[in-house]
Amino acid sequence: MAEGSSWRPPRPCETYRAEWKLCRSARHFLHYYYVHGERPACEQWRRDLDSCREWEERRSAEAQQSLCESERARVQAARKHALVWTLRQSPPADWHLPLPPEEKDK
């Protein structure tokens, strides 16, 4: 890791605060609970916010390492989930043709 004052957190501290505030909102709670069936875990956003502020105030090596590890974990978690659909390289050959009429009596 880069030592000294040239290193900056991966995100501004305001971003961590906004993510933590959003995570704690009622709307996010209801949406997350509906989708995942469990409460959202907001503790990591709070730890990241605290680490970011500690880095800005004291240039703490522990805070720097904590932020780097947290961002690495987020990137790994995002890579873990594969796409459901395969992406097309070009449109189908007959994309411009009209759709077949629907049969009304099935």
DSSP file with accessible surface (Angstrom, degrees, kcal/mol):
  #  RESIDUE AA STRUCTURE BP1 BP2  ACC     N-H-->O    O-->H-N    N-H-->O    O-->H-N    TCO  KAPPA ALPHA  PHI   PSI    X-CA   Y-CA   Z-CA
    1    1 A M              0   0  110      0, 0.0     2,-0.3     0, 0.0    64,-0.0   0.000 360.0 360.0 360.0 149.4    0.0    0.0    0.0
    2    2 A A        -     0   0   49      4,-0.0     2,-0.2     1,-0.0     5,-0.1  -0.522 360.0-151.8 -73.9 126.8    1.1    3.5   -0.7
    3    3 A E        +     0   0  135     -2,-0.3     3,-0.4     3,-0.1     2,-0.1  -0.576  50.7  35.6 -93.4 162.2    2.3    5.2    2.5
    4    4 A G  S >  S-     0   0   46     -2,-0.2     3,-0.8     1,-0.2    -2,-0.0  -0.366 105.9 -49.7  93.6-172.1    2.3    8.8    3.3
    5    5 A S  T 3  S+     0   0   94      1,-0.2    -1,-0.2    -2,-0.1    54,-0.0   0.497 115.8  79.7 -84.8  -1.7   -0.2   11.6    2.5
    6    6 A S  T 3  S+     0   0   96     -3,-0.4    -1,-0.2     2,-0.0     2,-0.2   0.745  73.6  91.6 -78.5 -20.7   -0.4   10.8   -1.3
    7    7 A W    <   -     0   0   36     -3,-0.8    57,-0.0    -5,-0.1    -3,-0.0  -0.500  58.3-170.1 -73.9 140.8   -2.9    7.9   -0.7
    8    8 A R        -     0   0  201     -2,-0.2    -2,-0.0    56,-0.0    -3,-0.0  -0.961  31.1 -95.2-127.4 151.3   -6.6    8.8   -0.8
    9    9 A P        -     0   0   25      0, 0.0    55,-0.0     0, 0.0     4,-0.0  -0.248  37.0-114.3 -59.7 151.3   -9.6    6.6    0.2
   10   10 A P  S    S+     0   0   70      0, 0.0    58,-0.0     0, 0.0    -2,-0.0   0.806 101.6  22.0 -58.4 -29.8  -11.2    4.8   -2.7
   11   11 A R  S    S-     0   0   67      2,-0.0     5,-0.0     0, 0.0     2,-0.0  -0.959  96.3 -95.7-132.2 155.2  -14.3    6.9   -2.2
   12   12 A P    >>  -     0   0   87      0, 0.0     4,-1.2     0, 0.0     3,-1.1  -0.359  37.0-116.1 -65.6 151.4  -14.9   10.3   -0.5
   13   13 A a  H 3> S+     0   0   13      1,-0.3     4,-2.3     2,-0.2     5,-0.2   0.844 115.2  63.7 -59.2 -32.1  -16.1   10.1    3.1
   14   14 A E  H 3> S+     0   0  108      1,-0.2     4,-2.5     2,-0.2    -1,-0.3   0.859  98.4  55.4 -61.8 -32.9  -19.3   11.7    2.1
   15   15 A T  H <> S+     0   0   49     -3,-1.1     4,-2.5     2,-0.2    -1,-0.2   0.920 107.0  48.5 -66.6 -42.8  -20.1    8.7   -0.1
   16   16 A Y  H  X S+     0   0    0     -4,-1.2     4,-2.3     2,-0.2    -2,-0.2   0.908 112.2  49.8 -63.4 -39.5  -19.7    6.3    2.8
   17   17 A R  H  X S+     0   0   78     -4,-2.3     4,-2.7     2,-0.2    -2,-0.2   0.933 111.2  48.4 -64.6 -42.5  -21.9    8.5    4.9
   18   18 A A  H  X S+     0   0   46     -4,-2.5     4,-2.7     1,-0.2    -2,-0.2   0.908 112.1  48.9 -65.0 -40.9  -24.6    8.6    2.1
   19   19 A E  H  X S+     0   0   65     -4,-2.5     4,-2.5     2,-0.2    -1,-0.2   0.904 112.7  47.9 -65.3 -40.5  -24.4    4.8    1.7
   20   20 A W  H  X S+     0   0   53     -4,-2.3     4,-1.6    25,-0.2    -2,-0.2   0.927 112.7  48.3 -65.8 -42.6  -24.8    4.3    5.5
   21   21 A K  H  X S+     0   0  125     -4,-2.7     4,-0.5     1,-0.2    -2,-0.2   0.921 113.2  47.8 -64.3 -43.3  -27.7    6.7    5.7
   22   22 A L  H >< S+     0   0   93     -4,-2.7     3,-1.3     1,-0.2     6,-0.3   0.922 108.4  54.9 -62.6 -43.4  -29.4    5.0    2.7
   23   23 A b  H 3< S+     0   0    9     -4,-2.5    -1,-0.2     1,-0.3    -2,-0.2   0.848 109.2  48.1 -60.4 -32.9  -28.9    1.6    4.2
   24   24 A R  H 3< S+     0   0  147     -4,-1.6    -1,-0.3    -5,-0.1    -2,-0.2   0.529  88.6 112.1 -86.5  -5.0  -30.6    2.7    7.4
   25   25 A S  S <X S-     0   0   40     -3,-1.3     4,-2.3    -4,-0.5     5,-0.1  -0.300  73.7-125.5 -72.1 152.9  -33.6    4.2    5.7
   26   26 A A  H  > S+     0   0   74      2,-0.2     4,-2.7     1,-0.2     5,-0.2   0.891 109.5  54.2 -63.5 -40.8  -37.1    2.7    6.0
   27   27 A R  H  > S+     0   0  213      1,-0.2     4,-2.4     2,-0.2     5,-0.2   0.934 110.7  44.9 -62.2 -45.4  -37.5    2.4    2.2
   28   28 A H  H  > S+     0   0   48     -6,-0.3     4,-3.1     2,-0.2     5,-0.3   0.913 111.8  53.8 -64.7 -41.2  -34.2    0.5    1.8
   29   29 A F  H  X S+     0   0   65     -4,-2.3     4,-2.7     1,-0.2     5,-0.2   0.946 111.3  44.5 -58.2 -49.4  -35.1   -1.7    4.8
   30   30 A L  H  X S+     0   0  117     -4,-2.7     4,-2.3     2,-0.2    -1,-0.2   0.920 115.8  46.8 -63.5 -43.9  -38.4   -2.7    3.3
   31   31 A H  H  X S+     0   0  119     -4,-2.4     4,-2.5    -5,-0.2     5,-0.2   0.947 114.9  45.9 -63.0 -47.8  -37.1   -3.3   -0.2
   32   32 A Y  H  X>S+     0   0   57     -4,-3.1     4,-3.1     1,-0.2     5,-0.5   0.920 113.5  49.2 -63.9 -41.7  -34.1   -5.3    1.0
   33   33 A Y  H  X5S+     0   0  124     -4,-2.7     4,-1.8    -5,-0.3    -1,-0.2   0.908 112.1  49.1 -65.6 -39.0  -36.3   -7.4    3.4
   34   34 A Y  H  <5S+     0   0  199     -4,-2.3    -2,-0.2    -5,-0.2    -1,-0.2   0.926 119.4  37.5 -65.1 -42.9  -38.8   -8.1    0.5
   35   35 A V  H  <5S+     0   0   77     -4,-2.5    -2,-0.2    -5,-0.2    -3,-0.2   0.927 133.1  21.7 -76.3 -45.9  -36.0   -9.1   -1.9
   36   36 A H  H  <5S-     0   0  106     -4,-3.1    -3,-0.2     2,-0.3    -2,-0.2   0.594  91.6-128.4-104.7 -15.7  -33.6  -11.0    0.4
   37   37 A G  S  <<S+     0   0   50     -4,-1.8     2,-0.3    -5,-0.5    -4,-0.2   0.685  79.1  78.0  75.9  16.6  -35.8  -12.0    3.4
   38   38 A E  S    S-     0   0  113     -6,-0.5    -2,-0.3     3,-0.0    -1,-0.2  -0.956  88.6 -85.6-148.7 166.6  -33.4  -10.6    5.9
   39   39 A R        -     0   0  184     -2,-0.3     2,-0.1     1,-0.1   -10,-0.1  -0.458  49.8-105.9 -74.2 145.7  -32.4   -7.2    7.4
   40   40 A P        -     0   0   18      0, 0.0     2,-0.8     0, 0.0    -1,-0.1  -0.450  27.1-127.1 -70.2 144.3  -29.7   -5.2    5.5
   41   41 A A        +     0   0   71      1,-0.1     4,-0.2    -2,-0.1     3,-0.2  -0.841  37.0 165.1 -94.4 108.0  -26.3   -5.2    7.1
   42   42 A b     >  +     0   0   15     -2,-0.8     4,-1.6     1,-0.1     3,-0.3   0.460  50.5  93.9-101.4  -3.1  -25.3   -1.6    7.5
   43   43 A E  H  > S+     0   0  116      1,-0.2     4,-2.7     2,-0.2     5,-0.2   0.854  80.8  56.0 -62.3 -36.5  -22.4   -2.1    9.9
   44   44 A Q  H  > S+     0   0   67      1,-0.2     4,-2.6     2,-0.2    -1,-0.2   0.898 105.4  51.5 -65.4 -38.5  -19.8   -2.3    7.2
   45   45 A W  H  > S+     0   0   40     -3,-0.3     4,-2.3    -4,-0.2    -1,-0.2   0.902 111.3  48.6 -63.3 -38.5  -20.8    1.1    5.8
   46   46 A R  H  X S+     0   0   88     -4,-1.6     4,-2.7     2,-0.2    -2,-0.2   0.922 111.3  49.0 -67.4 -42.3  -20.5    2.6    9.3
   47   47 A R  H  X S+     0   0  127     -4,-2.7     4,-2.7     1,-0.2    -2,-0.2   0.910 111.7  50.1 -62.4 -40.3  -17.1    1.0    9.8
   48   48 A D  H  X S+     0   0    0     -4,-2.6     4,-2.6     2,-0.2    -2,-0.2   0.903 110.1  49.9 -65.1 -40.1  -15.9    2.4    6.4
   49   49 A L  H  X S+     0   0    1     -4,-2.3     4,-2.6     2,-0.2     5,-0.2   0.938 112.2  47.6 -63.0 -45.2  -17.2    5.9    7.3
   50   50 A D  H  X S+     0   0   69     -4,-2.7     4,-2.5     1,-0.2    -2,-0.2   0.918 113.0  48.6 -62.4 -42.2  -15.3    5.7   10.6
   51   51 A S  H  X S+     0   0   13     -4,-2.7     4,-2.5     2,-0.2    -1,-0.2   0.904 110.7  50.8 -64.7 -40.5  -12.2    4.5    8.9
   52   52 A a  H  X S+     0   0    0     -4,-2.6     4,-2.5     2,-0.2    -2,-0.2   0.935 112.2  46.1 -63.6 -44.8  -12.4    7.2    6.3
   53   53 A R  H  X S+     0   0   96     -4,-2.6     4,-2.2     1,-0.2     5,-0.2   0.896 111.8  51.7 -65.4 -38.5  -12.8    9.9    8.9
   54   54 A E  H  X>S+     0   0   66     -4,-2.5     4,-3.1    -5,-0.2     5,-0.6   0.900 109.7  50.3 -64.3 -38.6   -9.9    8.5   11.0
   55   55 A W  H  X5S+     0   0    7     -4,-2.5     4,-1.7     4,-0.2    -2,-0.2   0.935 111.4  47.8 -63.7 -45.0   -7.7    8.5    7.8
   56   56 A E  H  <5S+     0   0  111     -4,-2.5    -2,-0.2     1,-0.2    -1,-0.2   0.872 120.9  36.9 -64.2 -35.1   -8.6   12.1    7.1
   57   57 A E  H  <5S+     0   0  135     -4,-2.2    -2,-0.2    -5,-0.2    -1,-0.2   0.894 137.7   9.8 -84.8 -42.9   -7.9   13.2   10.7
   58   58 A R  H  <5S-     0   0  168     -4,-3.1    -3,-0.2    -5,-0.2    -2,-0.2   0.461  85.0-125.9-119.9  -7.0   -4.9   11.1   11.8
   59   59 A R     << -     0   0  120     -4,-1.7     2,-0.2    -5,-0.6    -4,-0.2   0.910  42.2-170.1  56.4  44.6   -3.6    9.3    8.6
   60   60 A S     >  -     0   0   13     -6,-0.6     4,-1.9    -9,-0.2    -1,-0.2  -0.462  25.8-148.9 -71.8 131.1   -4.0    6.0   10.4
   61   61 A A  H  > S+     0   0   48     -2,-0.2     4,-2.5     1,-0.2     5,-0.2   0.859  99.8  55.6 -67.5 -33.7   -2.4    3.0    8.7
   62   62 A E  H  > S+     0   0  140      2,-0.2     4,-2.4     1,-0.2    -1,-0.2   0.904 107.5  48.6 -65.0 -40.6   -5.1    0.7   10.3
   63   63 A A  H  > S+     0   0    2      2,-0.2     4,-2.4     1,-0.2    -2,-0.2   0.911 110.9  51.2 -65.0 -40.8   -7.8    2.9    8.8
   64   64 A Q  H  X S+     0   0    2     -4,-1.9     4,-2.2     1,-0.2    -2,-0.2   0.945 112.6  44.9 -61.5 -47.5   -6.1    2.8    5.4
   65   65 A Q  H  X S+     0   0   93     -4,-2.5     4,-2.7     1,-0.2     5,-0.2   0.905 110.9  54.1 -65.5 -40.0   -5.9   -1.0    5.4
   66   66 A S  H  X S+     0   0   37     -4,-2.4     4,-2.3     1,-0.2    -1,-0.2   0.924 110.2  46.9 -60.6 -44.1   -9.5   -1.4    6.6
   67   67 A L  H  X S+     0   0    0     -4,-2.4     4,-2.4     2,-0.2     5,-0.2   0.919 112.4  49.7 -65.0 -42.5  -10.8    0.7    3.7
   68   68 A C  H  X S+     0   0   18     -4,-2.2     4,-2.3     1,-0.2    -2,-0.2   0.933 112.5  46.9 -63.2 -44.1   -8.7   -1.2    1.2
   69   69 A E  H  X S+     0   0  100     -4,-2.7     4,-2.3     1,-0.2    -1,-0.2   0.900 111.6  51.7 -65.4 -39.9   -9.8   -4.6    2.5
   70   70 A S  H  X S+     0   0   10     -4,-2.3     4,-2.1    -5,-0.2    -1,-0.2   0.924 111.1  46.8 -63.5 -43.8  -13.4   -3.5    2.5
   71   71 A E  H  X S+     0   0   26     -4,-2.4     4,-2.3     2,-0.2    -2,-0.2   0.900 110.8  52.5 -67.1 -38.4  -13.3   -2.2   -1.1
   72   72 A R  H  X S+     0   0  142     -4,-2.3     4,-2.6     1,-0.2    -1,-0.2   0.920 109.2  50.2 -61.2 -42.4  -11.6   -5.5   -2.2
   73   73 A A  H  X S+     0   0   60     -4,-2.3     4,-2.4     1,-0.2    -2,-0.2   0.899 109.7  51.1 -63.3 -39.6  -14.4   -7.5   -0.5
   74   74 A R  H  X S+     0   0   51     -4,-2.1     4,-2.0     2,-0.2    -1,-0.2   0.916 111.0  47.7 -63.7 -42.6  -17.0   -5.4   -2.3
   75   75 A V  H  X S+     0   0   65     -4,-2.3     4,-2.1     2,-0.2    -2,-0.2   0.933 112.3  49.2 -65.1 -43.0  -15.3   -5.9   -5.7
   76   76 A Q  H  X S+     0   0  118     -4,-2.6     4,-1.3     1,-0.2    -2,-0.2   0.902 110.3  51.0 -63.3 -40.9  -15.0   -9.7   -5.1
   77   77 A A  H  X S+     0   0   46     -4,-2.4     4,-0.8     1,-0.2    -1,-0.2   0.891 109.9  49.9 -64.5 -38.0  -18.7   -9.9   -4.0
   78   78 A A  H  < S+     0   0   72     -4,-2.0     3,-0.4     1,-0.2    -1,-0.2   0.878 111.1  48.9 -68.7 -35.5  -19.7   -8.1   -7.2
   79   79 A R  H  < S+     0   0  181     -4,-2.1    -1,-0.2     1,-0.2    -2,-0.2   0.748  98.8  69.9 -73.4 -23.8  -17.7  -10.4   -9.4
   80   80 A K  H  < S+     0   0  155     -4,-1.3     2,-0.6    -5,-0.2    -1,-0.2   0.832  84.3  76.7 -65.5 -32.8  -19.1  -13.5   -7.7
   81   81 A H  S  < S-     0   0  134     -4,-0.8     2,-0.1    -3,-0.4     3,-0.1  -0.706  74.8-149.9 -88.2 117.4  -22.6  -13.0   -9.2
   82   82 A A        -     0   0   91     -2,-0.6     2,-0.1     1,-0.1    -2,-0.1  -0.436  27.3 -94.3 -81.8 157.2  -22.7  -14.1  -12.8
   83   83 A L        -     0   0  133      1,-0.1    -1,-0.1    -2,-0.1     4,-0.0  -0.437  23.6-146.5 -67.8 143.9  -25.0  -12.6  -15.4
   84   84 A V  S    S+     0   0  130     -2,-0.1     2,-0.3    -3,-0.1    -1,-0.1   0.892  83.1  49.0 -77.9 -39.9  -28.3  -14.4  -15.8
   85   85 A W  S    S-     0   0  205     -3,-0.0     2,-0.4     1,-0.0    -2,-0.1  -0.760  85.2-122.5-102.8 146.0  -28.6  -13.6  -19.5
   86   86 A T        -     0   0  135     -2,-0.3     2,-0.2     1,-0.0    -2,-0.0  -0.717  34.5-121.3 -82.9 134.2  -25.9  -14.0  -22.1
   87   87 A L        -     0   0  129     -2,-0.4     2,-0.2     1,-0.1    -1,-0.0  -0.541  22.2-127.3 -79.2 138.2  -25.2  -10.7  -23.8
   88   88 A R        -     0   0  181     -2,-0.2    -1,-0.1     1,-0.1     0, 0.0  -0.581   8.3-156.0 -82.9 148.6  -25.6  -10.4  -27.6
   89   89 A Q  S    S+     0   0  185      1,-0.3    -1,-0.1    -2,-0.2    -2,-0.0   0.697  82.3   3.5 -90.9 -25.7  -22.9   -9.1  -29.8
   90   90 A S  S    S-     0   0   84      0, 0.0    -1,-0.3     0, 0.0     3,-0.1  -0.977  88.0 -89.9-152.2 161.4  -25.4   -8.1  -32.5
   91   91 A P        -     0   0   83      0, 0.0    -2,-0.0     0, 0.0     4,-0.0  -0.274  56.9 -83.0 -71.4 161.7  -29.2   -8.1  -33.0
   92   92 A P    >   -     0   0   52      0, 0.0     3,-1.4     0, 0.0     4,-0.2  -0.265  39.3-115.7 -60.3 154.2  -31.1  -11.1  -34.4
   93   93 A A  T 3  S+     0   0   98      1,-0.3     3,-0.3     2,-0.1     0, 0.0   0.833 113.6  43.2 -63.1 -33.1  -31.1  -11.2  -38.2
   94   94 A D  T >  S+     0   0  103      1,-0.2     3,-1.3     2,-0.1    -1,-0.3   0.050  74.3 121.3-103.9  30.4  -34.9  -10.8  -38.4
   95   95 A W  T <  S+     0   0  173     -3,-1.4    -1,-0.2     1,-0.3    -2,-0.1   0.786  72.6  54.0 -64.9 -25.5  -35.3   -8.1  -35.8
   96   96 A H  T 3  S+     0   0  122     -3,-0.3    -1,-0.3    -4,-0.2    -2,-0.1   0.581  86.5  99.9 -88.6  -9.7  -36.9   -5.7  -38.2
   97   97 A L  S <  S-     0   0   97     -3,-1.3    -3,-0.0     1,-0.1     2,-0.0  -0.448  83.5 -98.9 -75.7 151.3  -39.7   -8.1  -39.4
   98   98 A P        -     0   0  121      0, 0.0    -1,-0.1     0, 0.0    -2,-0.1  -0.329  42.8-102.3 -67.7 152.4  -43.2   -7.7  -37.9
   99   99 A L        -     0   0  159      1,-0.1     3,-0.1     3,-0.0     0, 0.0  -0.403  42.4 -97.9 -71.2 150.0  -44.1  -10.1  -35.1
  100  100 A P        -     0   0  106      0, 0.0    -1,-0.1     0, 0.0     2,-0.0  -0.373  47.4 -98.0 -67.0 147.1  -46.4  -13.0  -35.9
  101  101 A P        -     0   0  128      0, 0.0     2,-0.2     0, 0.0     0, 0.0  -0.377  39.4-115.7 -66.6 144.8  -50.1  -12.5  -35.2
  102  102 A E        -     0   0  179     -3,-0.1     2,-0.6     1,-0.1    -3,-0.0  -0.559  21.6-120.6 -80.2 144.3  -51.3  -13.9  -31.9
  103  103 A E        -     0   0  143     -2,-0.2     3,-0.1     1,-0.2    -1,-0.1  -0.754  20.4-163.5 -84.5 124.5  -53.8  -16.7  -31.9
  104  104 A K  S    S+     0   0  198     -2,-0.6     2,-0.9     1,-0.2    -1,-0.2   0.773  77.7  57.6 -80.8 -28.8  -56.9  -15.5  -30.0
  105  105 A D              0   0  152      0, 0.0    -1,-0.2     0, 0.0    -2,-0.0  -0.787 360.0 360.0-106.4  92.1  -58.5  -18.9  -29.5
  106  106 A K              0   0  213     -2,-0.9    -2,-0.0    -3,-0.1     0, 0.0  -0.765 360.0 360.0-105.6 360.0  -56.0  -21.1  -27.7
